[in-house]
Amino acid sequence: MQENPTELRRGLCRASHRLAQCFISASLLSVLALAGCGKQDTAKAPEPRPVRTVTVAPSEMGETVVLTGHIAAEDEAALSFRIGGRMIQRFVNVGDTVKAGQELARLDPQDELNALRSAQAGLTAAQAAVTQARADFERQRTLLAQGHTPRAQFDIAEKALATAQAQADAAELQVNLAAIRVSDTVLQADAAGTVTARGAEPGEVVQPGRMIVTIARKNGRDAVFDVPAQVLRSAPADPQVTVRLTDDPAVFTVGRVREVAPQADPVTRTFQVKVGLTDPPAAMLLGATVNGTLRLAADKVIAVPASALTELNRKPAVWVVDPKNLTVSLRNIETLRFDPASVVVAHGLAPGDIVVTAGVQALHPGQAVRLLGKSG
């Protein structure tokens, strides 16, 4: 049977179309297979990121406190007259250096000199009365022995002598008291030192006990500080304080706490602390401003370098390395205090934790790392 040419051409076309589809499918499969192989060849595991770390360990760290104070005399005395009167002279001013026994000021002595002369006159009269009474007593005693005077007359003479002697003794005491008051019109330094204040001027009438001059005695120097109660509670029992001049830190010495005020200042609520200085330099003049450095009692704390600190959920955090698979995770911590070099951690880290200290900005959770440096 003869085939129809038209049908034959259609069959050939369909066969060619199927063959072309098969060829295209095979080509696509080959391309995809080759592409898949290329990806497998080029995809490699990421290299672990190198980081520096530190192994957490508790250590003793005492906080350093710096306070500002001033230099004062260890022993400072306000000198005054023991009696009142008009001050006619003052021989020293603030800043003068005085010696023991040096005359500082003088009162008008006229009234005391008059009282002394009166007391001396009374003593002279009393001594004359004693002389007369003694002569009368001796005469009565002789007459009594001879039997020419009654016993009662002798007793009267004996009592008169005793009375006169008592009056003479009282008059002598009055002379001594008047002489002391005359000497009290002169104010003298009881020890060597430096005049730091004056309280009266020549011509003023001063009352007994009023401060005339204040002398800082040359037997020691103190550094005086106003210390908060919290620092006092945290300070060790017998702390050593380093004291430096504020304007010249190269000038320094050390000292020990000598005195702590038992009551806080009603305004500042701080306690005055006096630190006795050991061999203070000559440059530490009275009134000079100084800084005192004190290390508080040390506690066991965990500290990490400040470079390890980052942030998670707006809170401080650090990257912690898993020692088994060497991957990192971000952990929040609670800080106790900061300084430029380190961070003291209150909670969030335990001894033995490995903390990343360098490279924290480029890390992500679960990332593999390679430890460049580890200490602990």
Summary of the structure (lengths in Angstrom):
residues: 376
radius of gyration: 51.1
end to end distance: 99.7
largest distance: 214.5
contacts: 1076
relative contact order: 0.18
helix: 32%
strand: 37%
